[in-house]
Amino acid sequence: MTEPPVVAASDADGEATGAARARFTVHAFTDVGLRRRRNEDAVLVGGWLCQTHDGTLVTMNFAPAPPFVCAVADGMGGHAGGDLASRVAMNLVAAAFRDWRGADDVSDALLAINDQVRAVGIETELQGLGTTIAGLCFLTDQLVVFNVGDSRIYSISNGALEQLSVDDSVFDTNGRPTNIVTQSMGQVAPVRPHVLELPLREGTFLLCSDGVSGLMSDDELHDAIQPADVADWGARIVETVRANGADDNLSFVIVEVAAT
């Protein structure tokens, strides 16, 4: 099988810094769902943060200077201030990612963000707040995959999904993750981020909260990504989650990476 070409993002002057300039098409959605009263999820695309109550599927096109970040956060259900925790974490990522140059920078930033989210909880007397985070940082010739908690990141190729993130979850007897997470941003104990460094190549990625991955079976998620037009994937995910009850907030970001 021929590997997809390596791509590199443009520099600040708009000149290609590697084999080609990277172009990103991003489809993003976040919504309160059918049962919850507030949206404790948040999505981040570059510097754009969204935590809307009634979601609209948004498509954006970028050819940015690296680094470029997309992320999903899920404020912990049942914890005070979950919506605040996810929003704070995403704002902190948005403020920090332009200084990221590799996996160590991402890991160090997540450790600092964990402390800052916890500090916000103390200041606001919402000491139980917490959030998951899952994201992609696109560098000149590398991709850094990172997560804490059970929000997921998939690589999608030839109609198949490969999970790149690690579920920080308690698993049930069938081997599926429950809604009990084993670590989150804002916790007192030291957080141990999962950080993976990969070559930057053309491809498609799905980031989602467990309001998507927990409400869709593997077969349903596989079926949702079969249309040739990636723009149709998002509509299928929303339709399936709502048909299955949408009893949690649902959020996802689909990222297409192409060389121009």
Secondary structure as UniProt FT lines:
FT   TURN            12..13
FT   STRAND          21..31
FT   TURN            33..35
FT   STRAND          41..45
FT   TURN            46..47
FT   STRAND          48..50
FT   STRAND          58..62
FT   STRAND          68..75
FT   TURN            77..78
FT   TURN            80..81
FT   HELIX           82..96
FT   HELIX           97..99
FT   HELIX           103..123
FT   TURN            124..125
FT   TURN            127..128
FT   STRAND          131..138
FT   STRAND          142..148
FT   STRAND          152..157
FT   TURN            158..159
FT   STRAND          160..163
FT   STRAND          169..171
FT   TURN            173..174
FT   STRAND          177..181
FT   STRAND          194..199
FT   STRAND          203..208
FT   HELIX           210..213
FT   TURN            214..215
FT   HELIX           218..224
FT   HELIX           231..243
FT   TURN            244..245
FT   STRAND          250..259
//
